[in-house]
């Protein structure tokens, strides 16, 4: 019986959700230093830096999407893995109750949220034995849904937009990886990182690709050819001009880690696991007899984490446009792509379940002149009052089938999310007089502090992340990236980066 194992797992889960690893902090600090001051990428990174500090200070989730927990565990021969699973499950449930994790486990048939991050398939465990009799190693990766949606697997040979044919060679792999970065754009909260598997079967490819994300960003691949490819992909990706949040900029990728395994003669898969800047990965070495923590992995516990903030979040230039919500159409049509807005007043959260509901039913409250925020917050209830624990934006493109109709039908004037939306929504914004506002993905603590009050909640049966929360906010910053005049920063960056991508079509390896 490992008396301290449960508490150690609770501490690991809490720290992983709230405290970025030292290697990720270092890379993000360098990213902040190379962007042009005052640019949209620089503004976004300032918010990210402030958010990292806030999360570490209060032990709150860095991002409101606290992800899918993947545990990599190495144990001595004879260790009771069944008991370890039970203790980890209990720790996950307690971390969720405390608001360190958002309830993220949803029944795929009924759509019902389990409410405790447990259920069939949740969490993911990978156990392995080792010969170290005195110690247990537990590593945890929390990877969010926005990142998971940008994972991609290529079966080569294949034709790739802007790059041509990818063959069964390292040159073909190079093309696949550049395409993987380009197709992610800002949807996966760039700047991002790639875990890659060359070979294997389809399932093994995704498993090994995600396992590469347990490597530190500053390590060097022991295979010289793969080390060269990793370095190349990192440098080339940062020339694409996609940048933080897809706003354009100098840093699009912060890491690329590649493994190669054998394959079937008929198959050649290149599998990519995409992770965002909120790269939540920590680990511990435990005493095998007690389960107590002996050593932290990926954390420098000898000194306080370096402060990431540069000033106070979104640096004011005096040119910001103040929006008081609800908003009239005239004010909305005066906005242009690239403008920074500071929102005060009311807004409603609404994600996948809410949008599907609104296509079939009237909203439970009037949305005329209001803002829909694509957000699945972390919420806690205390003495009958709800508190927002974490509240960053979710990826908006999932609502593309619904958004234009909902804007038109209910008089919505603004939508907030991340990553932008498509041509159908852009047309709807122009026709109805509405805008798309891009908040900074992952900045869950920063935006939670912009919420003054939870005014109410509707559709709570959908679960906390999918409910419609009625919020009052102050000085909530976002960037106009799609306006009511048919302009889209996202379309512009995608087109410009595609032009650059075509220049990488010539063979290198």
C-alpha positions as CSV (number, residue, x, y, z in Angstrom):
1,X,0.0,0.0,0.0
2,X,1.5,3.3,-1.1
3,X,0.2,5.7,1.5
4,X,1.4,8.9,-0.2
5,X,0.7,7.9,-3.8
6,X,-2.8,9.5,-4.0
7,X,-1.6,12.9,-2.6
8,X,1.4,12.8,-4.9
9,X,-0.8,12.3,-7.9
10,X,-3.1,15.1,-6.8
11,X,-0.1,17.4,-6.6
12,X,1.2,16.3,-10.0
13,X,-2.1,17.0,-11.6
14,X,-2.5,20.4,-10.0
15,X,1.0,21.5,-10.9
16,X,0.8,20.2,-14.5
17,X,-2.4,22.2,-15.0
18,X,-1.0,25.4,-13.6
19,X,2.8,25.4,-14.0
20,X,4.5,25.3,-17.3
21,X,7.8,23.3,-17.5
22,X,11.1,25.1,-17.4
23,X,12.0,24.3,-21.0
24,X,8.7,25.6,-22.3
25,X,9.0,28.8,-20.2
26,X,12.5,29.4,-21.7
27,X,11.3,29.0,-25.3
28,X,8.3,31.2,-24.7
29,X,10.5,33.9,-23.2
30,X,12.7,33.8,-26.4
31,X,9.5,34.1,-28.5
32,X,8.4,37.2,-26.6
33,X,11.8,38.8,-27.3
34,X,11.8,38.4,-31.1
35,X,8.4,39.8,-31.9
36,X,8.1,43.4,-33.0
37,X,6.8,45.5,-30.0
38,X,3.3,46.7,-30.6
39,X,2.5,44.0,-33.2
40,X,-0.5,41.8,-32.8
41,X,1.8,38.8,-32.1
42,X,3.7,40.8,-29.4
43,X,0.4,41.9,-27.8
44,X,-0.8,38.3,-27.7
45,X,2.5,37.1,-26.2
46,X,2.3,39.8,-23.5
47,X,-1.1,38.4,-22.4
48,X,0.3,34.9,-22.6
49,X,3.3,35.8,-20.4
50,X,1.0,37.5,-17.8
51,X,-1.3,34.5,-17.8
52,X,1.6,32.0,-17.2
53,X,2.5,34.0,-14.1
54,X,-1.0,34.3,-12.9
55,X,-1.6,30.5,-13.2
56,X,1.6,29.7,-11.4
57,X,0.9,32.1,-8.6
58,X,-2.7,31.0,-7.8
59,X,-2.3,27.3,-8.9
60,X,-5.1,27.8,-11.4
61,X,-5.5,26.2,-14.8
62,X,-3.2,27.9,-17.4
63,X,-5.9,27.1,-20.0
64,X,-9.6,26.5,-19.3
65,X,-9.4,23.4,-21.6
66,X,-7.4,21.3,-19.1
67,X,-7.1,18.6,-21.7
68,X,-7.0,14.9,-21.9
69,X,-4.8,13.3,-19.2
70,X,-2.2,10.9,-20.5
71,X,0.0,9.2,-17.9
72,X,3.3,7.5,-18.7
73,X,4.2,5.3,-15.8
74,X,7.3,3.1,-15.1
75,X,7.2,0.8,-12.2
76,X,9.4,-1.9,-10.6
77,X,8.5,-5.5,-11.3
78,X,5.6,-6.6,-9.1
79,X,4.1,-3.1,-8.4
80,X,0.3,-3.1,-8.1
81,X,-0.8,-1.2,-11.2
82,X,-4.5,-1.7,-10.5
83,X,-4.2,0.2,-7.2
84,X,-2.2,2.9,-8.9
85,X,-5.0,3.4,-11.4
86,X,-7.6,3.6,-8.6
87,X,-5.5,6.3,-6.8
88,X,-5.0,8.3,-10.0
89,X,-8.7,8.2,-10.7
90,X,-9.5,9.4,-7.2
91,X,-6.9,12.2,-7.6
92,X,-8.4,13.3,-11.0
93,X,-11.8,13.4,-9.4
94,X,-10.6,15.5,-6.5
95,X,-8.6,17.9,-8.8
96,X,-11.8,18.4,-10.8
97,X,-13.8,19.1,-7.7
98,X,-11.2,21.7,-6.6
99,X,-11.3,23.5,-10.0
100,X,-7.8,22.4,-11.0
101,X,-9.3,20.5,-14.0
102,X,-12.3,21.2,-16.1
103,X,-14.7,18.2,-16.4
104,X,-13.7,17.0,-19.9
105,X,-14.9,13.4,-20.2
106,X,-18.0,13.2,-22.3
107,X,-20.1,10.1,-23.2
108,X,-19.7,9.7,-27.0
109,X,-23.2,8.2,-27.3
110,X,-25.4,10.3,-25.0
111,X,-23.2,13.5,-25.0
112,X,-23.4,13.6,-21.1
113,X,-20.4,14.9,-19.2
114,X,-19.3,12.6,-16.4
115,X,-18.5,15.7,-14.3
116,X,-15.3,14.1,-12.8
117,X,-12.9,13.5,-15.7
118,X,-13.6,9.7,-15.5
119,X,-15.3,7.3,-17.7
120,X,-14.6,4.7,-20.4
121,X,-11.2,5.4,-21.8
122,X,-10.5,8.4,-19.5
123,X,-7.7,8.8,-18.5
124,X,-5.1,7.2,-20.8
125,X,-2.5,5.0,-19.0
126,X,0.7,3.7,-20.5
127,X,2.5,1.4,-18.0
128,X,6.0,0.0,-18.4
129,X,8.3,-2.0,-16.1
130,X,11.9,-1.0,-15.3
131,X,14.6,-2.5,-13.2
132,X,14.9,0.4,-10.7
133,X,13.4,-1.4,-7.6
134,X,13.3,1.7,-5.4
135,X,11.4,4.2,-7.6
136,X,8.3,4.8,-9.6
137,X,8.3,7.4,-12.4
138,X,5.0,9.1,-13.4
139,X,4.8,11.6,-16.3
140,X,1.6,13.5,-17.2
141,X,0.6,15.3,-20.3
142,X,-2.5,17.5,-20.4
143,X,-3.3,18.1,-24.1
144,X,-6.4,20.1,-25.0
145,X,-9.1,19.6,-27.7
146,X,-8.0,22.5,-29.9
147,X,-4.6,20.8,-30.2
148,X,-6.1,17.3,-30.7
149,X,-8.2,18.7,-33.6
150,X,-5.0,19.7,-35.4
151,X,-3.3,16.3,-35.1
152,X,-2.9,14.8,-38.6
153,X,-1.8,11.5,-40.1
154,X,-0.4,11.2,-43.7
155,X,-0.3,8.0,-45.7
156,X,2.5,8.6,-48.2
157,X,2.9,8.9,-51.1
158,X,0.4,11.7,-51.2
159,X,-0.2,15.0,-52.8
160,X,0.1,18.1,-50.5
161,X,-1.3,21.5,-51.2
162,X,1.4,24.0,-52.1
163,X,4.2,21.4,-51.7
164,X,3.5,18.7,-54.3
165,X,4.0,15.0,-53.8
166,X,5.4,13.5,-50.6
167,X,7.2,10.2,-51.3
168,X,8.4,7.5,-48.9
169,X,11.6,9.3,-48.0
170,X,12.8,11.8,-45.4
171,X,12.2,14.4,-48.1
172,X,8.6,13.3,-48.2
173,X,8.4,13.4,-44.4
174,X,9.8,17.0,-44.5
175,X,6.9,18.0,-46.7
176,X,4.3,16.4,-44.5
177,X,5.6,18.2,-41.4
178,X,5.7,21.6,-43.1
179,X,2.1,21.0,-44.2
180,X,1.1,19.9,-40.7
181,X,2.3,23.3,-39.3
182,X,0.7,25.3,-42.1
183,X,-2.7,23.6,-41.8
184,X,-2.8,24.2,-38.0
185,X,-2.7,28.0,-38.5
186,X,-3.9,29.7,-35.3
187,X,-6.5,27.0,-34.5
188,X,-4.3,25.0,-32.2
189,X,-3.0,28.1,-30.3
190,X,0.3,28.7,-32.0
191,X,3.1,28.9,-31.3
192,X,2.9,25.2,-31.2
193,X,5.1,22.0,-31.0
194,X,5.1,18.8,-33.0
195,X,5.4,15.3,-31.8
196,X,6.1,13.0,-34.8
197,X,6.2,9.3,-35.6
198,X,7.5,8.0,-38.9
199,X,6.2,4.5,-39.5
200,X,4.2,2.1,-37.4
201,X,0.6,1.2,-37.9
202,X,-2.1,3.9,-37.6
203,X,-2.7,3.5,-33.9
204,X,0.9,3.1,-33.0
205,X,1.7,6.2,-35.0
206,X,-0.5,8.4,-32.9
207,X,0.7,6.9,-29.6
208,X,4.4,7.3,-30.4
209,X,3.8,10.8,-31.8
210,X,2.2,12.0,-28.6
211,X,5.0,10.3,-26.6
212,X,7.5,12.5,-28.3
213,X,5.9,15.5,-26.5
214,X,7.4,14.1,-23.3
215,X,10.8,15.0,-24.6
216,X,12.2,18.4,-23.5
217,X,12.2,21.1,-26.2
218,X,16.0,21.6,-25.8
219,X,17.1,17.9,-26.2
220,X,18.9,16.6,-29.3
221,X,17.7,13.6,-31.1
222,X,20.3,10.7,-30.9
223,X,19.6,9.9,-34.6
224,X,21.7,12.5,-36.6
225,X,19.3,12.4,-39.6
226,X,16.3,13.0,-37.4
227,X,18.1,15.7,-35.4
228,X,18.8,17.5,-38.6
229,X,15.2,17.2,-39.7
230,X,13.9,18.5,-36.3
231,X,16.2,21.5,-36.5
232,X,15.1,22.2,-40.1
233,X,11.4,22.0,-39.5
234,X,11.7,24.4,-36.5
235,X,13.6,27.0,-38.5
236,X,11.5,26.7,-41.7
237,X,8.2,26.8,-39.8
238,X,9.1,30.1,-38.3
239,X,9.6,31.6,-41.7
240,X,6.0,30.9,-42.7
241,X,4.7,34.1,-41.0
242,X,1.8,32.4,-39.2
243,X,2.9,33.6,-35.8
244,X,1.2,33.6,-32.4
245,X,-2.5,32.8,-32.6
246,X,-2.2,33.0,-36.4
247,X,-1.9,36.8,-36.2
248,X,1.3,36.8,-38.3
249,X,4.7,37.0,-36.7
250,X,8.1,35.4,-36.3
251,X,7.4,32.5,-34.1
252,X,5.0,29.7,-35.3
253,X,6.7,26.6,-33.8
254,X,8.6,26.1,-30.6
255,X,9.6,22.5,-30.9
256,X,9.7,19.5,-33.2
257,X,10.4,16.0,-31.9
258,X,10.6,13.0,-34.2
259,X,10.7,9.2,-33.7
260,X,11.0,6.5,-36.4
261,X,9.7,2.9,-36.0
262,X,9.4,0.0,-38.4
263,X,6.4,-0.3,-40.7
264,X,4.5,-2.7,-42.9
265,X,5.8,-2.9,-46.5
266,X,2.4,-1.6,-47.8
267,X,2.2,1.3,-45.4
268,X,4.1,4.5,-44.7
269,X,2.5,6.7,-42.2
270,X,3.7,10.1,-40.9
271,X,1.8,10.9,-37.8
272,X,1.8,14.3,-36.1
273,X,0.6,15.2,-32.6
274,X,0.2,19.0,-32.4
275,X,0.5,20.7,-29.0
276,X,0.0,24.4,-28.2
277,X,2.1,27.0,-26.3
278,X,0.3,25.9,-23.1
279,X,2.5,22.8,-23.2
280,X,1.4,21.2,-19.9
281,X,3.8,18.3,-19.1
282,X,5.4,17.5,-15.8
283,X,6.5,14.3,-14.0
284,X,7.7,12.9,-10.7
285,X,10.0,10.2,-9.3
286,X,8.3,8.5,-6.3
287,X,9.6,6.4,-3.5
288,X,8.4,2.9,-4.5
289,X,7.6,2.0,-0.9
290,X,5.6,5.0,0.1
291,X,4.6,6.8,-3.1
292,X,6.0,10.1,-1.8
293,X,7.6,12.5,-4.3
294,X,11.4,12.3,-4.3
295,X,12.1,14.5,-7.4
296,X,10.2,16.6,-9.9
297,X,10.8,16.2,-13.7
298,X,10.8,19.1,-16.1
299,X,10.6,21.6,-13.2
300,X,13.5,23.6,-11.7
301,X,12.7,23.4,-8.0
302,X,15.9,25.0,-6.9
303,X,14.6,28.5,-7.7
304,X,11.4,30.3,-8.4
305,X,10.1,30.1,-12.0
306,X,11.2,33.0,-14.1
307,X,8.6,35.8,-14.4
308,X,7.1,35.9,-17.9
309,X,5.2,39.1,-17.7
310,X,6.3,42.2,-19.6
311,X,4.2,45.0,-18.2
312,X,0.5,44.3,-17.5
313,X,-1.0,41.9,-20.0
314,X,-2.4,43.8,-23.0
315,X,-0.3,46.9,-23.3
316,X,-2.4,50.0,-23.9
317,X,-1.6,52.1,-26.9
318,X,-4.4,54.6,-26.4
319,X,-5.9,53.4,-29.7
320,X,-8.1,50.7,-28.3
321,X,-11.8,50.8,-29.1
322,X,-14.1,50.5,-26.1
323,X,-17.2,48.5,-26.6
324,X,-20.1,48.6,-24.2
325,X,-22.2,45.4,-24.6
326,X,-25.0,45.1,-25.7
327,X,-23.8,46.8,-28.9
328,X,-25.6,48.5,-31.8
329,X,-25.0,47.8,-35.4
330,X,-23.6,51.2,-36.2
331,X,-20.8,50.7,-33.7
332,X,-20.0,47.3,-35.0
333,X,-19.9,48.4,-38.7
334,X,-17.4,51.1,-37.7
335,X,-14.8,48.4,-36.6
336,X,-12.0,47.3,-38.9
337,X,-9.7,44.3,-39.0
338,X,-6.6,44.8,-36.8
339,X,-8.3,47.1,-34.2
340,X,-8.0,46.2,-30.5
341,X,-11.2,46.3,-28.5
342,X,-11.8,46.5,-24.8
343,X,-15.2,45.1,-23.9
344,X,-17.3,46.1,-20.9
345,X,-20.8,44.9,-20.1
346,X,-22.4,41.5,-20.8
347,X,-21.7,38.4,-22.8
348,X,-22.9,34.9,-23.1
349,X,-20.7,31.8,-23.5
350,X,-21.7,29.3,-26.1
351,X,-19.8,26.3,-27.6
352,X,-20.8,23.3,-29.6
353,X,-23.9,22.1,-27.7
354,X,-25.3,25.7,-27.4
355,X,-24.9,26.3,-31.1
356,X,-26.5,23.0,-32.0
357,X,-29.4,23.8,-29.6
358,X,-29.9,27.3,-31.1
359,X,-30.4,25.9,-34.6
360,X,-33.5,24.1,-33.3
361,X,-34.7,26.2,-30.4
362,X,-35.0,29.9,-29.4
363,X,-32.4,31.0,-26.9
364,X,-33.4,31.0,-23.3
365,X,-32.7,34.7,-23.2
366,X,-32.5,37.5,-25.8
367,X,-29.2,37.6,-27.7
368,X,-30.1,40.8,-29.6
369,X,-27.1,43.2,-29.6
370,X,-25.1,40.7,-27.5
371,X,-21.8,38.9,-27.7
372,X,-21.4,35.1,-27.9
373,X,-18.1,33.9,-26.4
374,X,-16.8,30.6,-27.6
375,X,-15.6,29.5,-24.2
376,X,-16.0,26.4,-21.9
377,X,-15.0,27.9,-18.6
378,X,-13.9,26.2,-15.4
379,X,-16.5,27.1,-12.8
380,X,-16.8,26.5,-9.0
381,X,-19.9,27.0,-6.9
382,X,-19.5,28.3,-3.4
383,X,-22.5,29.1,-1.1
384,X,-24.8,29.2,-4.1
385,X,-22.7,31.6,-6.1
386,X,-20.7,30.6,-9.2
387,X,-17.2,31.8,-9.7
388,X,-15.2,31.7,-12.9
389,X,-11.9,29.9,-12.3
390,X,-10.6,29.9,-15.9
391,X,-12.1,31.3,-19.0
392,X,-10.0,31.5,-22.2
393,X,-11.5,31.0,-25.7
394,X,-12.0,27.8,-27.5
395,X,-11.4,27.1,-31.2
396,X,-14.2,28.7,-33.3
397,X,-14.1,26.9,-36.5
398,X,-16.2,24.0,-35.0
399,X,-19.1,26.5,-35.1
400,X,-18.8,27.3,-38.7
401,X,-21.8,25.3,-39.8
402,X,-24.1,27.3,-37.4
403,X,-22.6,30.7,-36.8
404,X,-23.9,32.8,-39.7
405,X,-27.5,31.6,-39.2
406,X,-27.4,32.2,-35.4
407,X,-26.1,35.7,-35.9
408,X,-28.8,36.5,-38.4
409,X,-31.6,34.8,-36.5
410,X,-31.0,36.3,-33.1
411,X,-29.3,39.6,-33.8
412,X,-25.9,38.7,-32.3
413,X,-23.4,41.6,-32.9
414,X,-20.1,40.0,-32.0
415,X,-18.5,36.5,-31.6
416,X,-15.4,36.0,-29.6
417,X,-13.2,32.9,-30.0
418,X,-9.8,31.9,-31.3
419,X,-8.4,30.8,-34.7
420,X,-11.0,32.6,-36.8
421,X,-13.9,31.2,-38.9
422,X,-14.6,30.5,-42.5
423,X,-16.2,32.0,-45.6
424,X,-19.7,31.2,-44.6
425,X,-19.4,33.1,-41.3
426,X,-17.5,36.0,-43.0
427,X,-20.4,36.4,-45.4
428,X,-22.9,36.3,-42.5
429,X,-20.9,39.0,-40.6
430,X,-21.1,41.3,-43.6
431,X,-24.8,40.7,-44.2
432,X,-25.9,41.0,-40.6
433,X,-23.5,43.6,-39.3
434,X,-21.4,41.6,-36.9
435,X,-17.7,41.0,-36.2
436,X,-15.4,38.2,-35.1
437,X,-13.1,39.0,-32.2
438,X,-10.0,36.9,-31.5
439,X,-9.1,36.5,-27.9
440,X,-5.8,35.0,-26.8
441,X,-6.0,31.2,-26.7
442,X,-5.0,29.6,-23.5
443,X,-5.1,32.9,-21.5
444,X,-7.6,31.4,-19.1
445,X,-6.4,33.1,-15.9
446,X,-6.1,36.5,-17.6
447,X,-9.6,36.4,-18.9
448,X,-11.1,35.0,-15.7
449,X,-9.9,38.2,-14.0
450,X,-11.9,40.2,-16.6
451,X,-15.1,38.7,-15.3
452,X,-16.8,40.8,-12.6
453,X,-19.9,38.7,-12.1
454,X,-21.7,35.5,-13.2
455,X,-25.2,36.9,-13.9
456,X,-26.7,33.5,-14.5
457,X,-26.5,30.2,-16.3
458,X,-28.8,28.4,-18.8
459,X,-28.7,24.9,-20.3
460,X,-26.6,23.6,-17.4
461,X,-27.8,20.1,-18.3
462,X,-25.2,20.2,-21.1
463,X,-22.5,20.2,-18.5
464,X,-20.3,23.1,-17.1
465,X,-18.1,23.6,-20.3
466,X,-21.1,23.5,-22.7
467,X,-23.6,25.5,-20.6
468,X,-24.6,29.1,-21.6
469,X,-23.0,31.3,-18.9
470,X,-24.2,34.9,-18.6
471,X,-21.2,37.1,-17.6
472,X,-20.5,40.7,-16.8
473,X,-16.9,41.7,-17.8
474,X,-14.6,44.7,-17.7
475,X,-11.6,45.6,-20.0
476,X,-11.8,42.3,-21.8
477,X,-9.3,42.6,-24.7
478,X,-9.6,41.1,-28.1
479,X,-8.6,41.8,-31.7
480,X,-10.9,42.4,-34.6
481,X,-9.9,39.7,-37.1
482,X,-13.0,39.5,-39.2
483,X,-15.1,42.6,-39.7
484,X,-18.5,43.5,-41.2
485,X,-16.9,44.6,-44.5
486,X,-15.7,41.2,-45.7
487,X,-12.2,41.4,-44.4
488,X,-10.5,38.5,-42.6
489,X,-7.0,38.5,-41.1
490,X,-7.1,34.7,-40.9
491,X,-7.7,34.4,-44.6
492,X,-5.0,36.9,-45.3
493,X,-2.4,35.1,-43.1
494,X,-3.4,31.7,-44.6
495,X,-2.9,33.0,-48.1
496,X,0.4,34.7,-47.4
497,X,1.8,31.7,-45.5
498,X,0.7,29.4,-48.4
499,X,2.8,31.6,-50.8
500,X,5.8,31.1,-48.5
501,X,5.1,27.4,-48.1
502,X,5.3,27.0,-51.9
503,X,9.0,28.1,-51.7
504,X,9.8,25.1,-49.6
505,X,8.6,22.7,-52.3
506,X,12.1,22.3,-53.7
507,X,13.9,19.1,-52.3
508,X,16.2,19.6,-49.3
509,X,16.9,16.1,-48.0
